[in-house]
Amino acid sequence: MSQVYRIHRPERQDTAVVFASPHSGRVYSAAFLAQTVLSRDVIRSSEDAFVDQVFGAAVQHGAPLLVADVPRAYLDLNRAPDEFDPGVIEGIARVPHNPRISSGLGVIPRVVSGGRLIYRGKLGLAEAEARIAEVWHPYHRALRQLLEETHRSFGEAVLIDCHSMPHEAIDGHGRPGQPKPDVVLGDRFGAAAGRHVMDAVEAAFQRAGLRVARNTPFAGAFIAQSYGRPSARRHVIQVEIDRGLYMDEATITPHSGFEDFKALMAEVIAEIVGIGREQLPLAAE
């Protein structure tokens, strides 16, 4: 994998808010496609397709956007680097119960959506470790550096961890008779972000007319858990957006409302970016 990620930077970063999309990568190498038993269309079902474009306005509003190019089916950047699944990697002892690994969604996934197996057999441990070295560590070094630079300049860092969810993912999680949420915000029930930050991000989506839920069914995974330290003014909020709002999930293509939704999201992004401007930074003046 030659290209792991891209950082889109504004001409001048003037906010403590950083955006990142770890699951929208769509660079499928010939070697990976030769390994998998799935077609290119089926293997793409695990992508947060087009999320990088949905949040693309961040740069115009003064915030950096980190985008993974390597697909989630190859390696999941929102998992710990040691979440190895013995069901897909040779030489791994049975691990203590981990629901992500049990469901086939470790750092090197065993399945895509619908439980469809990615490989016919298992990968060697050396290959798994090489993927961690070549993909996982470079992406997370870039993310840490972005957040450290931002924290030094502004005294605070707010990471918006950008994701999408299948339209059916929230079936059964809403209240009976109530419409399903369009957006699920996760802060690990307050452990990853200050309440004032969560309230402000929620309000930005609500003012755009979007229905918002908190932490159910998605509270945030490795990135929120690892980078969110609200007591140190380091906040992470995972954002899950219903894919049905902007794309056809069956064909993995933007639908007719894509541009309108991007325009709506540009308004949301502008408001979220403003959260990081509430106190003028000393170092950035």
C-alpha positions in Angstrom: 0.0 0.0 0.0 1.8 3.1 -1.2 -0.7 5.8 -0.3 -2.1 5.4 3.2 -3.7 8.8 3.9 -4.0 12.4 2.8 -4.2 15.6 4.9 -6.3 18.4 3.4 -5.1 21.6 5.2 -6.7 25.0 5.1 -4.6 28.0 4.1 -4.6 28.9 7.7 -6.0 26.8 10.5 -8.0 29.1 12.8 -9.9 26.6 14.8 -9.3 23.9 17.4 -11.5 21.5 15.5 -9.9 18.7 13.4 -11.9 16.3 11.1 -10.8 12.8 10.2 -12.4 10.0 8.1 -10.7 6.7 8.8 -13.2 4.4 6.9 -13.8 6.2 3.6 -10.6 4.7 1.9 -11.3 3.3 -1.5 -7.8 2.5 -2.9 -8.0 -1.3 -3.5 -4.7 -2.7 -4.6 -4.5 -5.5 -7.2 -2.8 -7.7 -4.6 -5.6 -7.3 -2.1 -8.3 -7.9 -4.7 -6.5 -11.1 -5.7 -6.5 -12.2 -2.0 -10.2 -11.7 -1.4 -13.0 -14.0 -2.5 -15.4 -11.1 -2.8 -16.1 -8.9 -5.9 -15.0 -5.3 -5.8 -18.6 -4.2 -5.3 -19.2 -6.5 -2.4 -16.0 -5.7 -0.6 -16.8 -2.0 -0.8 -19.9 -2.6 1.4 -17.7 -2.0 4.5 -16.6 1.5 3.3 -17.9 4.7 4.8 -18.3 5.6 1.1 -18.1 9.3 0.2 -17.8 10.5 3.9 -14.6 12.4 2.9 -16.7 14.3 0.4 -19.6 14.9 2.8 -17.1 16.5 5.2 -15.0 18.2 2.5 -16.1 21.7 3.4 -14.1 21.5 6.6 -11.0 22.9 4.8 -12.9 25.9 3.4 -13.9 26.7 7.0 -10.4 26.7 8.4 -10.1 23.1 9.7 -7.8 20.3 8.5 -9.3 17.0 7.2 -7.4 13.7 7.5 -8.6 11.1 5.1 -7.6 7.4 4.9 -7.0 6.0 1.5 -6.6 2.4 2.5 -10.0 0.6 2.7 -11.4 -0.6 6.0 -11.7 -4.2 4.6 -7.9 -4.3 4.4 -7.3 -2.8 7.8 -9.6 -1.0 10.3 -8.0 2.2 11.6 -10.7 2.5 14.3 -9.4 -0.6 16.1 -6.4 -1.2 18.5 -3.3 -2.5 16.6 -3.4 -5.7 18.7 -7.1 -6.6 18.0 -6.0 -9.6 16.0 -8.7 -12.2 15.1 -7.6 -15.8 15.4 -10.3 -16.6 12.9 -8.5 -14.9 10.1 -4.8 -14.7 11.3 -2.6 -17.8 11.8 -0.7 -18.2 15.0 -3.0 -16.1 17.2 -4.1 -17.7 20.4 -7.7 -17.5 21.4 -8.2 -14.0 22.9 -10.4 -12.9 25.9 -13.9 -12.1 24.8 -14.0 -9.1 22.5 -17.3 -8.5 20.7 -15.6 -6.7 17.8 -13.2 -9.7 17.2 -16.0 -12.2 17.8 -18.1 -10.5 15.1 -15.2 -10.6 12.6 -14.4 -6.9 12.9 -11.0 -6.8 14.4 -8.1 -4.6 13.2 -7.9 -6.9 10.1 -11.5 -7.7 9.4 -12.7 -11.2 8.7 -16.0 -10.1 7.2 -17.7 -7.3 5.4 -21.3 -6.3 6.0 -23.8 -9.1 6.1 -21.1 -11.4 7.6 -19.6 -12.2 4.2 -16.1 -13.7 4.5 -13.3 -11.6 2.9 -10.8 -14.5 2.6 -11.0 -18.2 1.8 -8.4 -19.1 4.5 -6.2 -17.3 7.0 -3.5 -14.7 6.6 0.0 -15.2 8.0 1.0 -13.4 11.2 3.9 -11.7 9.4 1.5 -10.2 6.8 -0.8 -9.0 9.6 2.0 -7.3 11.4 3.2 -5.7 8.1 -0.2 -4.2 7.6 0.0 -2.7 11.1 3.5 -1.3 10.4 2.7 0.1 6.9 -0.8 1.4 7.4 -2.0 1.6 11.0 1.0 3.3 12.5 1.5 6.0 9.7 -2.2 7.0 9.9 -2.2 7.3 13.7 1.1 9.2 13.7 -0.5 11.7 11.3 -3.6 11.9 13.5 -1.6 12.4 16.7 0.5 15.0 15.1 -2.5 17.0 13.9 -4.1 16.9 17.3 -0.8 17.8 19.1 -0.2 20.8 16.7 -3.8 21.9 17.3 -3.6 21.6 21.1 -0.3 23.5 21.2 -1.7 26.3 19.1 -5.2 26.6 20.6 -4.9 25.1 24.1 -7.6 22.6 23.0 -8.3 20.0 20.3 -11.7 18.8 19.2 -11.6 15.8 16.9 -14.7 15.0 14.8 -14.3 11.3 13.9 -16.4 11.0 10.7 -18.3 7.9 9.8 -21.5 6.6 8.1 -23.9 3.9 9.1 -26.1 1.7 7.0 -29.7 2.9 6.9 -30.8 -0.4 8.5 -28.2 -0.1 11.3 -30.5 1.8 13.6 -33.5 -0.5 13.3 -34.7 -1.5 16.7 -32.8 1.2 18.5 -35.3 4.1 18.4 -38.3 4.5 20.6 -41.5 2.7 19.3 -43.4 5.1 17.0 -40.6 7.6 16.9 -38.6 8.4 13.7 -35.1 6.9 13.6 -32.1 9.3 14.0 -30.3 10.7 11.0 -27.1 11.1 13.0 -25.7 9.2 16.0 -23.1 11.1 18.1 -20.7 9.1 20.3 -18.6 10.4 23.1 -18.4 7.1 25.1 -21.1 8.4 27.4 -19.0 11.5 28.3 -15.6 9.9 28.7 -14.3 11.2 25.3 -15.6 14.8 25.2 -16.8 17.5 27.5 -20.5 18.0 27.7 -20.3 21.5 26.4 -18.6 20.2 23.2 -21.1 17.4 22.8 -24.1 19.8 23.3 -22.7 22.3 20.7 -22.1 19.6 18.1 -25.5 18.1 18.6 -27.1 21.6 18.3 -25.3 22.2 15.0 -26.9 19.1 13.5 -30.3 19.8 15.0 -30.4 23.3 13.6 -29.9 21.8 10.2 -33.1 19.8 10.7 -31.4 16.5 11.3 -32.6 14.0 14.1 -29.8 13.2 16.5 -29.2 10.4 19.0 -26.4 10.1 21.5 -24.2 7.0 22.1 -26.8 4.4 21.0 -26.1 2.2 19.1 -22.7 3.8 18.4 -20.8 5.2 21.4 -17.3 5.5 19.8 -14.6 2.9 19.3 -10.8 2.9 19.5 -10.2 6.5 18.3 -12.7 8.0 20.7 -11.4 5.9 23.5 -7.7 6.6 22.9 -7.7 10.3 21.9 -10.6 11.7 24.0 -9.3 13.2 27.3 -11.7 16.0 28.1 -10.0 16.8 31.4 -6.9 17.7 29.2 -9.1 19.7 26.7 -8.8 16.9 24.2 -12.2 16.0 22.9 -13.4 13.3 20.4 -16.9 13.0 19.1 -17.7 10.1 16.7 -20.3 11.1 14.1 -22.3 8.4 12.3 -24.5 9.7 9.5 -27.3 7.6 7.8 -26.0 6.7 4.4 -29.5 6.8 3.0 -29.4 10.6 3.2 -26.9 10.9 0.4 -26.2 7.6 -1.3 -27.7 4.5 -2.9 -26.3 1.7 -0.7 -27.0 -1.0 -3.2 -24.9 0.5 -6.0 -22.5 2.5 -3.7 -23.1 5.7 -5.7 -24.3 9.2 -4.7 -28.0 9.6 -5.2 -29.8 12.6 -6.6 -29.8 14.4 -3.2 -26.0 14.2 -2.7 -25.1 17.7 -3.6 -28.0 19.2 -1.5 -26.9 17.1 1.5 -23.3 18.3 1.0 -24.5 21.9 1.1 -26.5 21.2 4.3 -23.4 19.6 5.8 -21.3 22.6 4.9 -23.6 24.7 7.2 -23.2 22.1 10.0 -19.5 22.0 9.6 -19.2 25.8 9.7 -21.0 25.8 13.0 -18.9 23.0 14.4 -15.7 24.7 13.4 -16.9 27.8 15.3 -16.8 25.8 18.5 -13.0 25.9 18.2 -12.9 29.6 17.8 -14.8 30.5 21.0 -11.5 31.4 22.8 -8.9 33.1 20.6 -5.6 31.2 20.9 -2.5 33.0 22.1 -0.1 31.0 20.0 -2.0 31.5 16.8 -2.4 35.2 16.9 
